[in-house]
Amino acid sequence: MTSTLPAFEKLRPNPHWVKLPLFDRKGWRMMAFGDVVENVNETERAPVEAGIERFIGLEHLEPGSLQIREWGVVADGTTFTRRCRPGQVLFGKRRA
């Protein structure tokens, strides 16, 4: 079972973004991903006991979207172990 936030359904693209200048990339340099982010490996083996009600799986991340609009309910069953907190950036990866 998934839930959605009603406020997200009202989101629309901002037409003023078209008028923003493009990034001036002169002087930019390549960096390793790990140089700009930290991999936080906080785990939670007992989410119900910890008071966690929702989880985010790869199936809940929409390509091209920065918002999480749906999630799963822990009470319905999950095997998740990673914990995320507000303000963290989620990076979805899959094993081949």
ChimeraX commands (.cxc) that place a marker at each C-alpha (Angstrom):
marker #1 position 0.00,0.00,0.00 radius 0.5
marker #1 position 1.34,3.45,-0.84 radius 0.5
marker #1 position 0.30,6.89,0.30 radius 0.5
marker #1 position 0.70,10.28,-1.31 radius 0.5
marker #1 position 0.84,13.78,0.08 radius 0.5
marker #1 position -2.10,15.87,-1.21 radius 0.5
marker #1 position 0.08,19.01,-1.38 radius 0.5
marker #1 position 2.40,17.41,-3.95 radius 0.5
marker #1 position -0.49,16.86,-6.35 radius 0.5
marker #1 position -0.80,20.63,-6.64 radius 0.5
marker #1 position 2.86,21.19,-7.65 radius 0.5
marker #1 position 3.37,22.70,-11.09 radius 0.5
marker #1 position 6.51,23.72,-13.03 radius 0.5
marker #1 position 7.67,27.28,-12.42 radius 0.5
marker #1 position 7.44,29.17,-15.76 radius 0.5
marker #1 position 10.01,31.73,-14.53 radius 0.5
marker #1 position 12.78,29.08,-14.51 radius 0.5
marker #1 position 13.00,29.40,-18.30 radius 0.5
marker #1 position 14.31,32.96,-17.86 radius 0.5
marker #1 position 17.18,31.94,-15.55 radius 0.5
marker #1 position 20.68,32.14,-17.05 radius 0.5
marker #1 position 22.54,28.92,-17.79 radius 0.5
marker #1 position 25.36,27.97,-15.46 radius 0.5
marker #1 position 28.74,29.39,-16.36 radius 0.5
marker #1 position 30.80,26.22,-16.11 radius 0.5
marker #1 position 34.17,27.83,-16.77 radius 0.5
marker #1 position 36.48,26.89,-13.96 radius 0.5
marker #1 position 34.46,23.85,-12.91 radius 0.5
marker #1 position 36.48,20.69,-12.33 radius 0.5
marker #1 position 35.63,17.02,-12.11 radius 0.5
marker #1 position 35.38,15.59,-8.61 radius 0.5
marker #1 position 34.80,12.15,-7.22 radius 0.5
marker #1 position 31.25,11.59,-5.92 radius 0.5
marker #1 position 32.63,10.75,-2.47 radius 0.5
marker #1 position 34.37,14.14,-2.29 radius 0.5
marker #1 position 31.06,16.01,-2.23 radius 0.5
marker #1 position 28.79,13.57,-0.36 radius 0.5
marker #1 position 29.06,11.34,2.68 radius 0.5
marker #1 position 27.64,7.84,2.64 radius 0.5
marker #1 position 25.66,7.49,5.87 radius 0.5
marker #1 position 25.05,3.84,6.69 radius 0.5
marker #1 position 22.61,4.15,9.56 radius 0.5
marker #1 position 20.62,0.94,9.89 radius 0.5
marker #1 position 17.37,0.11,11.66 radius 0.5
marker #1 position 16.61,-3.60,12.00 radius 0.5
marker #1 position 13.37,-3.16,13.97 radius 0.5
marker #1 position 11.48,-0.26,12.32 radius 0.5
marker #1 position 8.13,-0.90,14.06 radius 0.5
marker #1 position 9.75,-0.86,17.50 radius 0.5
marker #1 position 11.62,2.33,16.54 radius 0.5
marker #1 position 8.33,4.06,15.68 radius 0.5
marker #1 position 8.98,4.21,11.94 radius 0.5
marker #1 position 5.73,4.14,9.97 radius 0.5
marker #1 position 6.87,4.59,6.34 radius 0.5
marker #1 position 9.68,3.43,4.09 radius 0.5
marker #1 position 11.02,4.50,0.71 radius 0.5
marker #1 position 12.02,1.84,-1.78 radius 0.5
marker #1 position 13.56,2.23,-5.22 radius 0.5
marker #1 position 10.09,1.71,-6.69 radius 0.5
marker #1 position 9.00,4.92,-4.92 radius 0.5
marker #1 position 11.69,7.10,-6.55 radius 0.5
marker #1 position 10.54,8.61,-9.84 radius 0.5
marker #1 position 13.24,9.22,-12.48 radius 0.5
marker #1 position 13.72,12.93,-13.08 radius 0.5
marker #1 position 11.88,13.98,-9.91 radius 0.5
marker #1 position 13.44,15.46,-6.79 radius 0.5
marker #1 position 10.36,14.88,-4.67 radius 0.5
marker #1 position 9.27,11.72,-2.91 radius 0.5
marker #1 position 5.56,11.49,-3.64 radius 0.5
marker #1 position 4.85,7.98,-2.42 radius 0.5
marker #1 position 6.16,5.42,0.03 radius 0.5
marker #1 position 5.36,2.09,1.58 radius 0.5
marker #1 position 3.87,1.40,5.00 radius 0.5
marker #1 position 6.10,-0.52,7.41 radius 0.5
marker #1 position 3.10,-2.27,9.00 radius 0.5
marker #1 position 2.37,-3.92,5.62 radius 0.5
marker #1 position 5.78,-5.58,5.79 radius 0.5
marker #1 position 9.24,-4.59,4.59 radius 0.5
marker #1 position 12.80,-5.84,4.75 radius 0.5
marker #1 position 14.43,-2.42,4.72 radius 0.5
marker #1 position 17.46,-1.79,6.89 radius 0.5
marker #1 position 18.75,1.68,5.91 radius 0.5
marker #1 position 17.44,4.74,7.67 radius 0.5
marker #1 position 17.25,8.23,6.17 radius 0.5
marker #1 position 16.50,11.50,7.87 radius 0.5
marker #1 position 15.10,14.84,6.66 radius 0.5
marker #1 position 17.64,16.84,4.67 radius 0.5
marker #1 position 19.60,13.84,3.45 radius 0.5
marker #1 position 19.98,13.15,-0.27 radius 0.5
marker #1 position 18.90,9.68,-1.35 radius 0.5
marker #1 position 20.95,7.93,-3.99 radius 0.5
marker #1 position 19.26,4.89,-5.47 radius 0.5
marker #1 position 21.43,2.08,-6.72 radius 0.5
marker #1 position 20.70,-1.45,-7.85 radius 0.5
marker #1 position 22.85,-4.52,-8.11 radius 0.5
marker #1 position 22.95,-6.05,-11.58 radius 0.5
marker link #1:1,2 radius 0.2
marker link #1:2,3 radius 0.2
marker link #1:3,4 radius 0.2
marker link #1:4,5 radius 0.2
marker link #1:5,6 radius 0.2
marker link #1:6,7 radius 0.2
marker link #1:7,8 radius 0.2
marker link #1:8,9 radius 0.2
marker link #1:9,10 radius 0.2
marker link #1:10,11 radius 0.2
marker link #1:11,12 radius 0.2
marker link #1:12,13 radius 0.2
marker link #1:13,14 radius 0.2
marker link #1:14,15 radius 0.2
marker link #1:15,16 radius 0.2
marker link #1:16,17 radius 0.2
marker link #1:17,18 radius 0.2
marker link #1:18,19 radius 0.2
marker link #1:19,20 radius 0.2
marker link #1:20,21 radius 0.2
marker link #1:21,22 radius 0.2
marker link #1:22,23 radius 0.2
marker link #1:23,24 radius 0.2
marker link #1:24,25 radius 0.2
marker link #1:25,26 radius 0.2
marker link #1:26,27 radius 0.2
marker link #1:27,28 radius 0.2
marker link #1:28,29 radius 0.2
marker link #1:29,30 radius 0.2
marker link #1:30,31 radius 0.2
marker link #1:31,32 radius 0.2
marker link #1:32,33 radius 0.2
marker link #1:33,34 radius 0.2
marker link #1:34,35 radius 0.2
marker link #1:35,36 radius 0.2
marker link #1:36,37 radius 0.2
marker link #1:37,38 radius 0.2
marker link #1:38,39 radius 0.2
marker link #1:39,40 radius 0.2
marker link #1:40,41 radius 0.2
marker link #1:41,42 radius 0.2
marker link #1:42,43 radius 0.2
marker link #1:43,44 radius 0.2
marker link #1:44,45 radius 0.2
marker link #1:45,46 radius 0.2
marker link #1:46,47 radius 0.2
marker link #1:47,48 radius 0.2
marker link #1:48,49 radius 0.2
marker link #1:49,50 radius 0.2
marker link #1:50,51 radius 0.2
marker link #1:51,52 radius 0.2
marker link #1:52,53 radius 0.2
marker link #1:53,54 radius 0.2
marker link #1:54,55 radius 0.2
marker link #1:55,56 radius 0.2
marker link #1:56,57 radius 0.2
marker link #1:57,58 radius 0.2
marker link #1:58,59 radius 0.2
marker link #1:59,60 radius 0.2
marker link #1:60,61 radius 0.2
marker link #1:61,62 radius 0.2
marker link #1:62,63 radius 0.2
marker link #1:63,64 radius 0.2
marker link #1:64,65 radius 0.2
marker link #1:65,66 radius 0.2
marker link #1:66,67 radius 0.2
marker link #1:67,68 radius 0.2
marker link #1:68,69 radius 0.2
marker link #1:69,70 radius 0.2
marker link #1:70,71 radius 0.2
marker link #1:71,72 radius 0.2
marker link #1:72,73 radius 0.2
marker link #1:73,74 radius 0.2
marker link #1:74,75 radius 0.2
marker link #1:75,76 radius 0.2
marker link #1:76,77 radius 0.2
marker link #1:77,78 radius 0.2
marker link #1:78,79 radius 0.2
marker link #1:79,80 radius 0.2
marker link #1:80,81 radius 0.2
marker link #1:81,82 radius 0.2
marker link #1:82,83 radius 0.2
marker link #1:83,84 radius 0.2
marker link #1:84,85 radius 0.2
marker link #1:85,86 radius 0.2
marker link #1:86,87 radius 0.2
marker link #1:87,88 radius 0.2
marker link #1:88,89 radius 0.2
marker link #1:89,90 radius 0.2
marker link #1:90,91 radius 0.2
marker link #1:91,92 radius 0.2
marker link #1:92,93 radius 0.2
marker link #1:93,94 radius 0.2
marker link #1:94,95 radius 0.2
marker link #1:95,96 radius 0.2
view
